[in-house]
Each structure stands twice: as C-alpha cells, then as structure tokens.
C-alpha cells in the first residue's frame, strides 16, 4: 500500500485477470447493478462497467472496495475531460 501525506488524496487500483477489481480511496458507492458501478473516490467519480459484477468486499471506513465479475472498463467522470474530448468520430472527422 502506498502511504500518502496528510491531506493528500490517493488511490490504488488493482485489476486481476479482469475478474477481480480492488480499489482504495473509495468514499461512497453511489449506485450499482450487475453491469455498472458508480463509485465516488478521492480522485473523482469512477464508473466500472462489465458483466456479472458484484461486491466481494466493502469497507467505506477504510475506503476499500473489491468487485468481482468480468470487468470491461474503468472510467473517471471528469467534467473538463468530457468537455474537451470529441470522441473517436469527432477526432476522425475534424
């Protein structure tokens, strides 16, 4: 585990064989179902998409979440990044 100084935000993401996702720095689980999780982390909102997703371990006091299932993607929801990004087709057809 990486130690962070006082006041510094941190997060560790560990994905094992796309079947087990372990996260630190989780503040809250906003919503979840078998295909998508929306997590509030110290570094912003994070979406996890996949199939047959379920919580294996949850400890918000320690900021730890473990999710099992087939993980397809992880994406941080950052308002500035989405506003700047045009997507694949936007970049292809400038």
KALINLIN-V834905 format. One record per residue. N is the residue number from 1. RES is the residue in one small letter. OMEGA is omega in radians with two decimals (none if undefined). NEAR is the number of other ideal C-beta (glycine too) atoms within 12 Angstrom. D_FIRST is the distance of its C-alpha to the first C-alpha in Angstrom with 2 decimals. Layout:
n: [N;N]
res: [RES;RES]
omega: [OMEGA;OMEGA]
near: [NEAR;NEAR]
d_first: [D_FIRST;D_FIRST]
//
This chain:
n: [1;2;3;4;5;6;7;8;9;10;11;12;13;14;15;16;17;18;19;20;21;22;23;24;25;26;27;28;29;30;31;32;33;34;35;36;37;38;39;40;41;42;43;44;45;46;47;48;49;50;51;52;53;54;55;56;57;58;59;60;61;62;63;64;65;66;67;68;69;70;71;72;73;74;75;76;77;78;79;80;81;82;83;84;85;86;87;88;89;90;91;92;93;94]
res: [x;x;x;x;x;x;x;x;x;x;x;x;x;x;x;x;x;x;x;x;x;x;x;x;x;x;x;x;x;x;x;x;x;x;x;x;x;x;x;x;x;x;x;x;x;x;x;x;x;x;x;x;x;x;x;x;x;x;x;x;x;x;x;x;x;x;x;x;x;x;x;x;x;x;x;x;x;x;x;x;x;x;x;x;x;x;x;x;x;x;x;x;x;x]
omega: [-3.14;3.11;3.11;3.13;-3.14;3.09;3.13;3.11;3.14;3.12;3.06;3.14;-3.14;3.14;-3.09;3.07;-3.12;-3.09;-3.12;3.13;3.10;-3.08;2.95;3.12;-3.14;-3.13;-3.07;2.99;-3.07;3.13;3.09;2.95;-3.04;-3.11;-3.10;3.03;2.99;-3.06;2.99;-3.12;3.10;-3.11;3.13;3.14;-3.09;3.03;3.07;3.12;-3.14;-3.14;3.10;-3.13;3.05;-3.13;3.05;-3.11;3.11;3.03;-3.14;3.09;3.12;-3.13;-3.07;3.03;3.01;-3.11;3.09;3.14;3.10;-3.10;3.10;-3.11;3.00;3.14;3.04;3.11;-3.10;-3.08;-3.13;-3.13;-3.12;3.12;-3.13;-3.06;3.11;-3.09;-3.08;-3.10;3.09;3.12;-3.14;-3.05;3.12;none]
near: [13;13;9;16;8;7;7;12;18;20;27;22;28;22;22;14;11;21;21;24;36;28;37;29;29;38;24;20;30;21;15;25;20;17;21;26;37;27;39;25;32;23;24;24;25;34;30;42;25;27;19;17;33;25;25;19;20;22;16;20;10;16;27;27;38;29;41;26;27;21;32;20;19;28;22;25;22;16;11;10;14;16;10;11;16;13;12;9;9;11;10;8;8;7]
d_first: [0.00;3.78;6.41;9.54;13.02;15.46;16.86;14.57;13.59;10.48;9.64;7.84;10.66;10.99;14.70;16.15;19.88;20.54;20.71;17.35;15.23;11.92;11.09;9.22;11.37;14.47;17.34;20.11;21.48;24.72;26.38;26.02;28.30;28.29;28.25;26.18;23.42;23.29;20.12;19.89;16.52;15.70;16.73;19.85;21.29;20.05;22.43;21.66;24.87;25.90;27.97;27.79;24.57;23.65;20.90;19.41;17.11;17.14;15.88;16.66;16.28;12.48;12.62;11.80;14.30;15.05;18.25;20.49;23.43;24.38;22.44;24.78;23.12;20.50;22.02;21.34;24.53;25.30;28.92;29.39;28.15;30.34;33.29;33.08;32.50;35.75;34.36;35.56;39.23;39.27;38.09;40.58;43.55;43.37]
//
